[in-house]
Amino acid sequence: MRLCMLVSVVCMFFSAVAQGQWSEPSTLASGLGYYGAGPELVPQGGDTIWVFWMGDAPPRLLGRCFEADTWHDPEQLAEGTAGIYWPAGTVDDSGRMLVACYEGSYPAALRLDQDTWGIYTMTRTDTGWTTPALAQDMAMQGFPTYLRLGKARDGSVGMVWDESSGGMSAAESVMVSRRTQSGWTPRRCLAPGSYPDTYCHCGSLVPGDSTDFSVTFSRLTNPDTSEVEVWDMNDSLVHTPAVFPGALPMLARGQTSWFLVLTRGDTLLGAVNDGEGWGAPAVIATGIGWGGAALCADPLGWGWTCWPDSAQQSVLASYNGGAGWSRPETVATSSVLGAPRVASDGFGNLHCVWFDHTGGGSGELRHARRLARPGLAEEGVDVESERTAWLPAGVLRGILCLPVSPFTVHTSLFDMTGRPVMELHAGPNDVSGLAPGVYFVREAQAQAQAQAQAQAQALRKVVITR
């Protein structure tokens, strides 16, 4: 049977039409206590994105899903007796949401119900969340913090975390594990900490190039010399570190570039690797506050970072579309803000969540979204006419038709994982050989004027059905 195409035009034209374009903050949860473990923000594909956080009395792990411009009701993933901390999430090789957390207590003196302490994972199925499954037994073991999950390009899932022997001490080591068909492998030490000489802190676990994962972590050594290292990791933990002076690193991977943010004192710096090695870190902002910075890459390969200011009165954001880091944008303002996270959905919309403790000890989980992107509107181009001109002329009998546009410089078709499946051109494109599913058309657009430097990009959702 011939394939037919249903094209859903998503509002994804990347242009600055609203002076910052972050929505008014909304409240996702209330009555939260002070803690630095979370929230966690994880895209699942399309416009679906999840946020996870810890609830109190009793200790619980909660999550909410955003899709179709709507936040669904909160869902409980797990409930503990001692405490639930450090939620982390990723999408597994089956496209399902996979979440991990630590159930236990801090510090070592509070060894209550130790037989249940461990790192647990839960998966979102068609019938809800699975029962928490033990991934790492931490009874009479170390104390994990800053848990991260990641998925490699081959679909395998890895886990990385800090671990100390005495609770919240300065003797953290970076530990790693991976999920196999028979379960999670025993934890292995990637970067050892040795109190009081060395303190290691993990940052990110992202898909690698020559190996399956890349890991970032900071290593603090006496006398207070801190460096950030980017490692490749395979089954033998072979590594080729790239070293920067700084701490608290976050790593994100775009289509063609890698982005890294780190702190040096109270200064936020960003570095970019376009495939030919890391450039020197550039200053993004000064005066970084509680919770540090977060980082992500959107489907078009732009890097986005957010952070709180030192007064804890603003959440700020910056982007890098290939021409350096932008001036900070204001996401939200209040009195006591911290621990922001940022992520892009599959359509390129940016989401930011953070904790707001303006009212005192009882805080709120807050959210804002950015729908549009910097681009042609900032240079005086008629964005609406350009958006209309790009609309597909029509799709019929397995042929995707794209209009001829003087602004088009490149067009690609990607699958749900972000993998390019074919190059497109203006006019008819035969897509009848593609498997049914959801795809995205990405088109870069540039101004016609010879001296113009601004560039915008559009993303369209394409559903192929039989």
Summary of the structure (lengths in Angstrom):
residues: 466
radius of gyration: 22.4
end to end distance: 6.6
largest distance: 69.9
contacts: 1588
relative contact order: 0.14
helix: 3%
strand: 55%
